[in-house]
Amino acid sequence: MPPIFYLCMYWMPVAFCALLSMLAGYQNYKRDTIKCHDEYYVPSFSVGRLIWLLLSPFIPIYNLVVTIYYVIPAILVVGTLHVLELWDIAIIKSKHKIEDKDK
C-alpha cells in the first residue's frame, strides 16, 4: 500500500473528529450562554471539557470510535427510511375514497 493511504487512514478520522469536537464545543457554549440567566444554572462547559475537546481528536482509537459512532447511525437511519419508503404499500386498502382537499 502507498504511504498516502496510511496517512489518510489516520488523518481523515482526526479531521472528522476535530470537526465534531468543534461543533460539540460550540453547542455547549451556546447552551450555557442561554441558560446562564436561569435561576438554577449549572454550567456544563468547563475548562476540563474544553481541554478534552481539543485533545480528543488526536487519540488514535478514540477518533475512530467517534467517527464510527456518528457516521454509522446516520447511514442506518437514511437507509432504513429509503427502504421503508420503497416498501410503503398498504396491505389492506382503504374502503373510502380519499377526497381531494382542494375542492
N, C-alpha and C positions, 0 to 999 in steps of 0.2 A: 504494500500500500504506500502511496506517496505521503510524504510528511504533512502536506497541506490537509489531508484527510484527518489526521490525528489532531492537528490544530483546530480544525472546525469542530471535531467531536468534543473538544474542551471548551472552546470559546463561544460556541452557539448557545449552550445551556447557561454559560456565565452571563452572556448578554441578555438572554431572556429572563433569567432570574434577577439580574440587576434592574431591568425594566419593571418587573413585578414588585421588587422591593421599593423602587421609587414611587410606584402607584400606591402601594400599601402605606408608605410613609405620608404621602400627600392626603390620602383618605383619613388616616389617623389625625393628621394636623387639622384638616377641615372639621372633622367631628369634634375635636377638642375645642377649636375656636368657637364652634356653635354652642357647645354645651357649657362653656366656661362661665356663662352668665346665669346658669341654673343654680338653684339653691343647694342642691345636693350633687355638686360636681366632683367626680372622681377622675383625675387625669389618667388617660390610657396611653399617652405618648410621652415617653420619658427618655432620658439620655441613654439608658441601657438599651431600650428598644431601637433608638436611632443608631447606636453603635452596631447592634445586631443586624439591622437592615443594611448597613454599609459593608459589613464583613461577610455576611452570609452568602452572597453570590460566589465568593471565591473558595468556598469549601467544596471540593470536588463531588463527593457523594450527595451532599445536601442540594446542590444546584440541579443535579439530575433528578432527584426525588421531587423537588418543587416543580420542575419543568413537566414531569410526568403527571404530577398531581393536578396541575392546571390545564394541561392540554388534553389528556385522555377524557375527562368528563365532558369537555366541550365537544369533542368528536363523537362521543357516545350519545349525547343529547341531540345533536344535529342529525346523526344517523338514525336514531330512533324516531325523530319527528318525520324524517323523509319516508321511512318505512311505514309509519302509521298513516301518513297522507296517501301513500301509494295504495294501501290496502283498506282505505276508508270506504268500504262498501257495506251498506246496510244488509244484514241477514234477513230481517223481516221488514218489508217495505211498509210505509205509512199507508193507511187506508184512506186518509183525507188528502185531497189535493192541496198543495201549498199555493195560497193565493198571492198574486202579485201585490206587493205592498205599495207600489207607486200609484195604483189606481184608487 
